[in-house]
């Protein structure tokens, strides 16, 4: 996985991010990071951001993670599943890498800055 520059503002007042105002929801932001960015509301005051590609596979179409609430699953044959609270692999035989995290900083007025 490449260490690409990430620097994006997310405004929760915009329709595409409005579901992040509620705990347990997540959205995918394309065009950032290696495979997009997965942003999850993990608590009343907490957003977490992760790279949207499975770190335990070479980058390909199957390594892109699909999101369901607070879990993300790769489309490869092994279907690695990760929880979006800590980025840990949920499999019985955990892979060596956790999801690649990004920093999330509250900048005011329902807006967040996501960087690496």
N, C-alpha and C positions, 0 to 999 in steps of 0.2 A: 504494500500500500504506500502511495506517495504521501509526502508531507506537504500538501498544497496549502496555500495561504487562504484563510477563511476570515472574513470581516464583513458581517452582514447585520443590518438592523431588522428587528422583527417587531411589528406593531400589532398588539393583540386586538386593537380596535378595528382592524381590517378583516373583512369576511373570511379570507383564507386562513386566518390565525385565530378567529374568535373562539373556537372550541378549546383553545389552550387556556382560557379563563377558568376552566373547570378541571379539578383534579382527576387524574386517570385517563386523560385524553392525550393524543399525540398527533402530530402532523409531519409530513415529509416536505422538505423544501428542496426542490431540484436545482441543479446548476451551481451547487456549492460543494466543497469537499471532494472526496473521491467518488462517492455514489449518492450525492445529495446529503442533506442533513436531516436527521430525525430529531424533532423537538418534542419533549414530553413534559406535561405538568405532573410532577410527582408529589406535590404538596401544595398547601394553600398559598405559599410564598415562593415555591421552588420550581424552576424550569431546569431541565437537563437537556443537553444537546450532544448527539453522537453522530459519527460519520455513518452514512447509510450503506456502507459496503461491509461485508463480512470480513474481518481481519484475518480469518483462518483459511482464506482462499485467495488465489491470485485473482485480480480484478477481472470480472467477466459479467455477462448478463445474469448468470445464475447467482453470482455473489451479492447482487443487490438485495437489500433487506426489504421485506414487506412488513407493514406495521399493523398490529391489532391491539388497541388500547395501550398497555404498558409492556408488550412483548414485540420482538422483531424476529423474523425468520428468513433465512436465506433460501433461495430457490434451487440450490444445488442438491445433489442426491442425498447427502447426509442431513439436509434440512436443519442446520444449526439454529437453535433458538436462544435468544438473549432477552433478559429482562432489562427494562429501561430505567430502573432505579439505580442500579450499580454497573450495568454493562456486562454482568457475568453471564457465562454460557449456562443454560439450564439443562443441558444434556447429561445423561448418566456417565458418559465418558467425556468430561469437559475438555474442550480444545485449549491450547496454551494461551491464546490471546483473548482479552476482553475487548469490548467495543472501544473504538477510539473516541475519547471525550473531547469536547470543545468547551471553552469557558463561556459562561453566560453571566452577563452583568446587567442588572436593572438600571436603566438610565432615566426613568421617570415617565409618567403619563402612559402607563401600560406598554412601554417600549423597552426592548432588551437588545443588547449588543452581543453577538456571538462571534468569538474569535478563537484563534489558536496561538 
